[in-house]
Amino acid sequence: MKKIKYLFVLIFLGAFLSCEDAYNIVQDGEFGEEATFKTVDDMELYLNGVYDYASDLAEIKFTAIITDELGVGNQNAGQDKELGGFILNSNEGLADNIWISQYSLINRANRLLRGATRITPDASEVDRYNSIIGQARALRAYGHFQLLTYFSTDLKDDNALGVILMDRVPDTFERLPRNTNGEVFALIESDLQFAEDNVIDRDMTTAPNSKPWTYISKNFVNALRARMYAYRGNYPLAKQYADLAINNAGVTLASAAATPFSAANFYNPTSTTNPYRRMWQDLSRGEIIFSLDRPAGTETVASIFYFNRTQFSGGPFHDMGRNLFNLMDSSAGNPLATGVVGDIRAYAFIDPTSKVDQAGPVITGVAGSAPYYTDNNQAFDVYKATDVLCIDKYPGKPGNDLGNDLKIFRLSEMYFIKAEALVAEGDLNGAATILKTIRDVRNKNGTAQPLPNYANATEAWADILKERRIELCFEGHRYIDLKRLGSLANVGIDRYSRDCESLGACSIDLTDYRFTMPIPINELNANPNMVQNPNY
């Protein structure tokens, strides 16, 4: 059926319906709420569908394209060229996707919450009933927070315009204005508190095959709070909840050196024994706090980069940005490599079928032409065909060549948030110790890494931002990280010159209005009370 992109029609109906369907509210064969919600089992069944609406795929794609995570793949025929060149306006499809995706999640959660009011649970089911409501409210909080993250100009300002607060299923054609950040955050706080008080964590020991980390837990609440407070600049609370998330995760940082390293074992798609690789192949939990399950037949994250499979022959229309690769690469032949020998991420995030060209000469007088693994005298089409860094962070899984679970919260992010909080406190050595911990555990050779020595806070912020850039690449963080930390670290978008020569622009200033997304044109057209973000 034809997809309607108007938020208020979508929120009322809870699905993508045709125009005629918008008038015929009760369709033939449709179950109304009175039939859908009769028992707590019905609530549980509906909750599973709410989880299906949770996603950060559009955020991952948008971030990768508009920042410095991607290069132009050898099969690229113009894909994403405009956004890569910072052409961003209210017609941008990914802005629309994020807006619709998160409000669809919120709408589904609200429908469950409204349906739950029809049910009076037996005494033996009260706790389960409240746990289901808690999970729905936590998912609603996540949806609202994602929207604020991308569409609010300043998360640190409670009086700034946020997004539409949606705590109920609205009337059919309500036109609601944007609420302030403070108003939306108040709802998020309320939802998270209810979740903390009522969610029953799934037992890892009695249900090992149900992937409990793909369901809302109390530690999901800790992790979301830690991220939320870090983004808002409230570092005392960010540190408090990061510590809680770390201490209650039930997992440790995924080790790179737990087993002897061999490429054959590491890249085995079904039986690798490397804990870090197993996490990315969805063979084990690793350090995941919360992820979204993506079985075969659902959305595929690696389709952001490839047509068919996650390898050189799989049609890579995007590959890894060269400057990002340099941060991981330690090859002697790469004069710009700054990576550490043994960094497991140089293996985990780059497919072994990648085609890495050899270093070429510097072109005198040409800015940014220092040698990488390519000949700068090559024509661009030759360059992109002979130097292809195939992204392998999402290597696929059996029966799903382009699909992997979406890792929403990992333990390493909580360590980074704690490091940020320590810098904000003035404890530069404490922050350095955390980054050393991450680097130690990511070394496949088990080689202890040096403790950084920061001369000032700017150096510490820059090192945190660098390590986040490597560890959290292609997880949807870089765009927001640059917006909130770039000026503190004196770091901006950092593309290799040849990665952007076909795009028309290599960077934008950190104060540029495009570090906030535009309200989608479809929302503006449908809602006369909607206010666009500045300069769009």
TIMIGU-788007 format. One record per residue (C-alpha): x, y, z. Coordinates in steps of 0.5 Angstrom, whole numbers, plus 2048, in hexadecimal, padded with zeros to 3 digits. Example, Ala and Ser with C-alpha at 12.3 -4.5 7.8 and 13.67 -1.06 7.14 Angstrom:
# TIMIGU-788007
east:north:up
819:7F7:810 .
81B:7FE:80E .
//
This chain:
# TIMIGU-788007
east:north:up
800:800:800 .
802:807:7FF .
806:80A:805 .
804:810:808 .
809:814:80B .
805:819:80F .
806:818:816 .
800:819:819 .
7FC:814:815 .
802:80F:816 .
801:810:81E .
7F9:80F:81D .
7FA:809:819 .
800:806:81C .
802:803:815 .
803:806:80E .
7FD:806:80B .
7F9:808:804 .
7F6:80F:804 .
7EF:80B:804 .
7F1:807:80A .
7F2:80E:80D .
7EA:80F:80D .
7E8:808:80E .
7EB:807:815 .
7E8:800:816 .
7EA:7FC:810 .
7E7:7F5:80E .
7EA:7F0:813 .
7EE:7F5:817 .
7EE:7F3:81F .
7ED:7F9:823 .
7F0:7FB:82A .
7EA:7F7:82D .
7EC:7F1:82A .
7F4:7F2:82A .
7F5:7F3:831 .
7F1:7EE:835 .
7F6:7EB:839 .
7FE:7EC:83C .
800:7E7:836 .
7FD:7EB:831 .
801:7F1:834 .
807:7ED:833 .
805:7EB:82C .
804:7F2:82A .
80B:7F4:82E .
80F:7F0:829 .
80C:7F4:824 .
80E:7FA:827 .
815:7F8:827 .
815:7F7:820 .
814:7FE:81F .
81A:800:822 .
820:802:81E .
826:806:81D .
827:804:816 .
826:80B:813 .
82A:80E:818 .
830:80A:817 .
82F:80B:80F .
82E:813:810 .
834:813:815 .
839:80F:810 .
837:813:80A .
838:81A:80D .
83E:81A:811 .
845:816:810 .
843:80F:810 .
842:80D:809 .
846:80D:802 .
844:80D:7FB .
843:805:7FA .
845:802:7F3 .
83E:801:7F1 .
83B:808:7F3 .
838:80B:7ED .
836:811:7F1 .
832:80E:7F7 .
831:813:7FD .
836:818:7F9 .
831:81E:7FB .
831:81C:803 .
838:81B:803 .
83A:822:800 .
835:825:806 .
82F:826:801 .
82A:826:807 .
823:828:807 .
81C:827:809 .
81C:822:803 .
821:81D:806 .
81E:816:806 .
822:814:80C .
820:81A:810 .
819:817:80E .
81B:810:810 .
81D:812:817 .
817:816:818 .
812:811:816 .
816:80B:819 .
816:80E:820 .
80F:810:820 .
80D:80A:81D .
810:806:823 .
80D:80C:828 .
807:80A:825 .
807:803:826 .
809:804:82D .
803:809:82E .
7FE:804:82B .
801:7FE:830 .
800:803:836 .
7F9:805:834 .
7F7:7FE:833 .
7FA:7FC:83A .
7F5:800:83D .
7F0:7FB:83B .
7F3:7F5:83F .
7F2:7F4:846 .
7F8:7EF:848 .
7F7:7EA:84D .
7FB:7EA:853 .
800:7E5:850 .
801:7E9:84A .
802:7F0:84D .
809:7F0:84C .
80A:7EE:845 .
804:7F3:843 .
808:7F8:846 .
80F:7F6:843 .
80B:7F6:83C .
809:7FD:83D .
810:7FF:840 .
813:7FC:839 .
80F:800:835 .
810:806:839 .
817:805:838 .
817:804:831 .
813:80B:830 .
818:80E:834 .
81D:80C:82F .
819:80E:829 .
818:815:82C .
820:815:82E .
822:813:827 .
81D:819:824 .
820:81E:829 .
827:81C:827 .
826:81D:820 .
821:823:81F .
822:827:825 .
828:82D:824 .
82A:82D:82B .
829:827:830 .
82C:82B:836 .
827:830:835 .
820:82E:839 .
81D:834:836 .
81F:832:82E .
81A:82F:82A .
81A:828:82A .
815:823:826 .
80E:821:827 .
80C:81E:82E .
808:818:82D .
806:815:833 .
7FF:812:830 .
7FC:810:82A .
7F9:817:827 .
7F3:818:824 .
7F3:817:81C .
7F5:81E:81A .
7F8:822:820 .
7FD:826:81D .
802:827:823 .
808:82C:824 .
80F:82A:826 .
810:82A:82E .
816:82D:831 .
81C:828:833 .
81A:829:83A .
813:826:839 .
815:820:835 .
81B:81E:83A .
816:81E:840 .
812:819:83C .
818:815:83A .
81A:815:842 .
813:813:844 .
813:80D:83F .
81A:80B:841 .
818:80B:849 .
812:807:848 .
816:802:844 .
81C:802:849 .
817:801:84E .
813:7FB:84A .
816:7F8:845 .
818:7F1:847 .
81F:7EF:844 .
81F:7E8:840 .
823:7E3:843 .
829:7E2:83F .
82A:7DB:842 .
823:7D8:841 .
822:7DB:83A .
829:7DB:836 .
826:7DA:82F .
821:7E0:830 .
827:7E5:82F .
824:7E9:836 .
829:7EF:834 .
824:7F0:82E .
81F:7F2:833 .
81E:7F8:838 .
821:7F7:83E .
823:7FC:844 .
82A:7FC:842 .
827:7FF:83B .
824:804:83F .
82B:806:842 .
82E:806:83C .
829:80B:838 .
82A:80F:83E .
831:80F:83E .
831:811:837 .
82B:816:838 .
82F:81A:83D .
835:81A:839 .
832:81D:833 .
82F:822:838 .
835:824:83B .
833:822:842 .
839:81E:843 .
838:81C:84B .
832:818:849 .
835:815:843 .
83B:813:847 .
836:810:84C .
832:80C:847 .
838:80A:843 .
83B:807:849 .
834:803:84A .
834:801:843 .
83B:7FE:844 .
83A:7FB:84B .
834:7F8:849 .
835:7F5:842 .
837:7EE:844 .
83C:7EE:83E .
843:7F1:83D .
846:7F5:837 .
847:7F0:831 .
84E:7ED:831 .
852:7ED:82B .
857:7E9:82E .
853:7E3:831 .
855:7DE:82C .
85B:7DE:828 .
85A:7E2:821 .
85A:7DF:81A .
857:7E2:814 .
853:7DC:812 .
850:7DB:819 .
84F:7E2:81A .
84B:7E3:813 .
847:7DC:814 .
840:7DE:813 .
83D:7D9:818 .
842:7D6:81D .
847:7DC:81E .
84A:7DB:825 .
84C:7E3:826 .
847:7E6:82B .
847:7ED:827 .
846:7EA:821 .
840:7E5:823 .
83D:7EB:826 .
83C:7EF:81F .
83A:7E8:81C .
835:7E8:821 .
837:7E1:823 .
838:7E3:82B .
836:7E9:82F .
83D:7EC:830 .
83D:7F3:833 .
836:7F4:831 .
831:7F8:836 .
82B:7F8:831 .
82A:7F6:82A .
824:7F6:825 .
823:7EF:822 .
824:7EF:81B .
822:7E8:818 .
822:7E6:810 .
81D:7EA:80D .
81D:7F0:811 .
821:7F7:80F .
828:7F6:80E .
82E:7FB:810 .
833:7F9:80B .
82F:7FB:806 .
831:802:807 .
837:800:804 .
836:7FA:800 .
832:7F7:7FA .
833:7F0:7FC .
838:7EE:801 .
83D:7F1:805 .
843:7F0:801 .
847:7F2:7FB .
842:7EE:7F6 .
83C:7F0:7FA .
83B:7F7:7F7 .
83E:7FC:7FB .
83B:803:7FA .
83E:806:800 .
844:804:803 .
848:806:80A .
84B:80D:80A .
852:80D:809 .
854:812:80F .
850:80D:813 .
853:807:811 .
85A:80B:812 .
858:80B:819 .
858:803:81A .
85D:801:814 .
864:800:817 .
867:7FE:810 .
86E:800:80F .
86D:802:808 .
868:807:80A .
86B:80E:80C .
865:810:80F .
863:80A:813 .
862:80C:81A .
85F:805:81D .
862:801:822 .
865:7FA:820 .
860:7F5:822 .
85A:7F9:822 .
854:7F4:821 .
850:7F9:81E .
854:7FA:818 .
852:7F2:817 .
84B:7F3:819 .
849:7F9:815 .
84D:7F7:80F .
84B:7F1:80A .
851:7ED:808 .
84F:7EE:801 .
850:7F5:801 .
855:7F8:7FC .
85A:7FC:7FF .
85E:800:7FA .
865:802:7FB .
868:809:7FD .
869:80E:7F8 .
86D:815:7F8 .
86B:81B:7FB .
868:820:7F5 .
86C:827:7F7 .
867:82D:7F8 .
861:828:7F8 .
85E:829:7FF .
85C:822:803 .
860:81E:7FD .
865:81B:802 .
866:813:801 .
861:80E:803 .
860:807:800 .
85F:80A:7F9 .
862:80E:7F4 .
860:815:7F4 .
861:816:7EC .
85C:811:7EB .
855:813:7E8 .
850:813:7ED .
84C:80D:7EA .
853:809:7EA .
854:80B:7F1 .
84D:809:7F3 .
84E:802:7EF .
855:800:7F2 .
854:802:7F9 .
84E:7FF:7FC .
84E:7FF:804 .
848:7FA:805 .
844:7FB:80B .
843:7F5:80F .
840:7F7:816 .
83A:7F4:814 .
83C:7EE:811 .
835:7EB:810 .
833:7E4:813 .
831:7DD:811 .
82B:7DE:80C .
82C:7E6:80C .
832:7E8:808 .
830:7F0:80A .
82D:7EF:810 .
82F:7F0:818 .
82C:7F2:81E .
82C:7F9:820 .
831:7FA:826 .
82D:800:829 .
831:800:830 .
838:7FD:831 .
83D:7FD:837 .
842:801:834 .
83E:807:833 .
83C:807:83A .
844:807:83B .
844:80D:836 .
83F:811:83A .
842:810:840 .
849:812:83D .
845:819:83B .
842:81A:842 .
849:819:845 .
84C:81E:840 .
846:823:842 .
849:822:849 .
850:824:847 .
852:81D:849 .
856:81C:842 .
85A:816:845 .
854:812:846 .
851:813:83F .
858:811:83D .
858:80B:841 .
851:809:83E .
853:80A:837 .
859:805:838 .
854:800:83B .
851:800:834 .
857:800:830 .
85A:7FA:834 .
854:7F6:833 .
854:7F7:82C .
85B:7F5:82A .
85B:7EE:827 .
862:7ED:82A .
860:7EE:831 .
865:7F4:831 .
864:7F9:836 .
864:800:833 .
867:807:836 .
863:80B:83B .
861:812:837 .
864:818:83A .
860:81E:839 .
862:825:839 .
85B:828:83A .
854:826:839 .
854:828:832 .
859:822:831 .
855:81D:835 .
84E:81F:831 .
852:81E:82B .
854:817:82D .
84D:815:82F .
84A:817:829 .
850:813:825 .
84E:80D:829 .
847:80E:828 .
848:80F:821 .
84C:808:820 .
848:804:825 .
841:807:823 .
841:808:81C .
83B:806:818 .
837:806:81E .
834:80C:81D .
838:810:822 .
83D:815:81E .
838:81A:81C .
836:81C:823 .
83C:81B:826 .
83F:820:821 .
839:825:823 .
83A:824:82A .
842:823:82B .
845:826:825 .
846:82D:828 .
849:82A:82E .
84E:826:82A .
84F:82B:825 .
84D:825:820 .
849:825:81A .
847:821:814 .
84D:81E:812 .
84D:81B:80B .
852:818:807 .
853:81D:801 .
851:818:7FB .
84B:815:7FF .
848:81C:7FE .
84A:81F:7F7 .
844:81C:7F4 .
83F:81F:7F9 .
840:826:7F8 .
842:827:7FF .
847:824:805 .
844:827:80B .
840:82C:80F .
841:830:815 .
83F:82E:81B .
83A:833:81C .
837:832:816 .
82F:831:816 .
830:82B:813 .
832:827:819 .
82B:827:81B .
826:824:816 .
820:827:813 .
819:826:814 .
816:822:80E .
812:825:809 .
80D:820:80A .
80C:822:811 .
80C:829:80F .
807:829:80A .
802:824:80E .
803:829:815 .
802:830:814 .
804:831:81C .
80B:82E:81A .
811:832:81B .
817:831:816 .
81E:831:819 .
823:837:818 .
825:838:811 .
822:833:80D .
//
